[in-house]
Amino acid sequence: MQTTFNATPQFTRFAEVCLGASGSQSPSRSTIAIIRPQTNTVPVLQPDRLTPQIPFPAYAFVPRQNPHPTRDPEGHSHGRPEQKPDPLRPDNWQSSTDYLYGIDLFNHGYFWEAHEAWEGLWHANGRRGPIADFLKSLIKLAAAGVKAREGNPNGVQRAATRAAELFENLRATNAAADETCLGFSFESLITLAKNLPHETAGFTETSPEAKLPTFASKMTLARLPY
């Protein structure tokens, strides 16, 4: 369902860049099409992997615990050519391997690797603007995961709080709580960020039989990429 309303130029610009507009015509300067989740519908069921064709790394890197993935000759990505991703846009997030793979990495406990995937996109998007700010928020979520693996609860709190603040600022710019950006609802990401500091039990377990720790809260898309 779409709703139109009078919008300020700043809000129109954000919605054009981050949300995109449905239909073949671009929104005018005075109105903007807003994407809202439909109510009374079957919830979206996200698969376990969004990029099943890409294997996970041999290990989840934790600073001072594993070989650095690129600098150490034994690192899981050492010698691999650096790939420069295309900029992320409202019309290509569904096919952006780096973006979707970052979500898989985060949900399965590869927080440093998720950070790297999203940081590459952040650079590709010029490090400024609505989409770059959105990616920066995701990077903060991944940083919270790294701090959890390091056993640094204060670091988790700082990174997660900053992520929530950034998402809230982006949502405020949108002037509505139920809009989606690049497949996510802001509300789900804000809730996720606020939950992370309370979900770090067992993250520092290093025994060989220990499973890779993950947060109970997952990054769940409001709109699937297909």
C-alpha positions in Angstrom: 0.0 0.0 0.0 1.3 3.5 -0.8 0.6 6.8 0.8 1.4 10.2 -0.5 1.8 13.4 1.4 3.5 16.7 1.1 7.2 16.4 1.8 10.1 18.8 2.4 12.9 18.8 -0.2 15.2 17.2 2.3 12.7 14.3 3.0 12.0 13.9 -0.7 15.7 13.6 -1.4 16.1 10.9 1.3 13.2 8.9 0.1 14.3 9.1 -3.5 17.8 7.9 -2.6 17.1 5.4 0.2 13.6 4.1 -0.4 13.2 4.6 -4.1 9.8 5.1 -5.7 7.5 2.5 -7.1 6.1 2.7 -10.6 7.7 4.1 -13.6 7.6 7.8 -12.7 9.9 9.6 -10.3 8.2 11.4 -7.4 7.6 15.0 -7.7 9.1 17.6 -5.5 5.9 18.0 -3.5 4.8 14.3 -3.0 6.6 11.1 -2.4 5.6 7.5 -2.6 6.2 5.7 0.7 6.7 2.0 0.9 4.9 0.6 3.9 4.6 -3.1 5.1 1.1 -4.4 4.5 -0.9 -5.3 7.5 -2.9 -8.5 8.1 -0.6 -10.5 5.8 1.5 -13.7 6.3 4.9 -12.7 7.8 7.9 -12.8 5.5 9.9 -16.0 6.2 13.6 -15.3 5.6 15.7 -18.3 4.6 18.7 -19.3 6.6 21.0 -18.0 3.9 20.4 -15.2 1.4 23.6 -16.1 -0.5 23.9 -19.9 -0.2 26.2 -19.9 -3.2 29.0 -18.3 -1.2 30.7 -20.4 1.4 31.5 -18.9 4.8 35.1 -18.2 5.7 37.1 -21.0 7.4 36.8 -19.2 10.8 35.3 -16.0 12.3 38.1 -13.6 12.9 38.5 -12.2 16.4 41.4 -9.7 16.9 44.3 -11.2 18.8 42.7 -14.7 18.7 43.0 -15.8 15.0 45.3 -15.0 12.1 44.3 -11.7 10.5 42.3 -12.7 7.4 44.3 -10.6 4.9 47.6 -9.7 6.5 48.6 -13.0 7.9 49.7 -15.7 5.4 47.5 -18.1 7.2 44.5 -15.8 7.1 41.3 -17.1 5.5 41.4 -14.4 2.8 45.1 -13.9 2.4 46.2 -13.3 -1.2 42.6 -12.9 -2.4 42.3 -10.0 -4.8 40.3 -7.1 -3.3 37.0 -6.7 -4.9 35.5 -3.3 -5.3 31.7 -3.5 -5.1 29.3 -1.4 -7.1 27.5 1.3 -5.1 24.4 0.2 -3.3 21.2 1.7 -4.6 17.4 1.2 -4.0 17.2 -0.6 -7.3 20.0 -3.0 -6.9 20.1 -4.1 -3.2 18.3 -7.3 -4.1 21.2 -8.3 -6.3 24.0 -6.8 -4.2 26.1 -9.9 -3.2 28.2 -7.9 -0.7 25.1 -6.4 1.0 23.2 -9.7 1.3 26.3 -11.7 2.1 27.0 -9.2 5.0 23.6 -10.1 6.4 24.4 -13.8 6.2 27.7 -13.2 7.9 26.2 -11.2 10.7 23.4 -13.7 11.4 25.9 -16.6 11.5 28.5 -15.0 13.8 31.1 -13.7 11.3 30.9 -10.2 12.6 34.3 -8.9 11.5 33.7 -10.3 8.0 30.2 -8.6 7.9 31.9 -5.4 9.0 34.3 -5.7 6.0 31.6 -6.5 3.5 29.5 -3.5 4.5 32.5 -1.2 4.8 33.4 -1.9 1.2 29.9 -0.8 0.2 30.2 2.3 2.5 33.3 3.4 0.6 31.7 2.6 -2.7 28.8 4.9 -1.8 31.2 7.8 -1.0 30.9 7.5 2.8 28.2 10.3 2.8 24.5 10.5 2.1 21.5 8.4 3.3 22.7 5.0 2.0 26.2 5.5 3.3 24.7 6.5 6.7 22.5 3.4 6.6 25.6 1.2 5.9 27.5 2.9 8.7 24.7 1.8 11.1 25.0 -1.8 9.9 28.8 -1.5 10.4 28.2 -0.5 14.0 26.0 -3.6 14.5 28.9 -5.7 13.2 31.3 -3.9 15.5 29.1 -4.7 18.5 29.5 -8.4 17.5 33.2 -8.2 17.3 33.3 -6.5 20.8 31.1 -9.3 22.1 33.6 -11.9 20.8 36.4 -10.0 22.5 34.6 -10.0 25.8 34.2 -6.3 25.9 30.6 -5.5 27.1 31.3 -1.8 27.2 32.4 -1.9 23.6 29.2 -3.8 22.7 27.1 -1.2 24.5 28.8 1.7 22.8 28.6 0.2 19.3 25.0 -1.0 19.6 23.9 2.3 21.1 25.5 4.2 18.3 23.8 1.9 15.7 20.4 2.5 17.3 21.0 6.3 17.3 21.9 6.3 13.6 18.9 4.2 12.7 16.7 6.5 14.8 18.1 9.6 13.0 17.4 8.0 9.6 13.9 7.1 10.7 13.3 10.6 11.9 14.4 12.0 8.5 11.8 9.7 7.0 9.2 11.2 9.3 7.5 7.8 9.7 8.1 4.7 11.8 7.0 2.0 9.4 9.0 2.6 6.3 11.5 0.3 4.9 15.0 1.0 3.6 17.0 -1.4 1.5 14.7 -4.3 2.6 14.7 -3.6 6.3 12.2 -1.8 8.5 13.8 0.8 10.8 11.9 -0.5 13.8 13.3 -4.0 13.5 16.9 -2.7 13.2 16.5 -0.3 16.2 15.1 -3.2 18.3 17.9 -5.4 17.2 20.5 -2.8 18.2 19.0 -2.3 21.6 18.8 -6.1 22.2 22.4 -6.9 21.4 24.0 -5.8 24.7 21.8 -8.3 26.5 22.6 -11.3 24.2 26.3 -11.8 24.7 26.3 -14.8 27.0 28.8 -17.4 25.9 30.4 -15.2 23.2 33.9 -15.7 24.7 33.7 -19.5 24.7 36.8 -20.8 22.8 36.7 -24.6 23.4 37.0 -26.7 20.2 33.5 -28.1 20.5 31.9 -24.7 21.1 29.6 -23.5 18.4 30.2 -20.2 16.7 28.3 -17.7 19.0 25.5 -15.7 17.4 23.0 -13.2 18.7 19.6 -14.5 19.5 18.2 -11.5 17.6 18.7 -11.7 13.8 18.7 -9.3 11.0 15.4 -10.0 9.3 14.4 -8.4 6.0 10.9 -6.9 5.7 11.1 -7.5 2.0 12.9 -10.5 0.5 15.3 -9.9 -2.4 13.3 -12.0 -4.9 
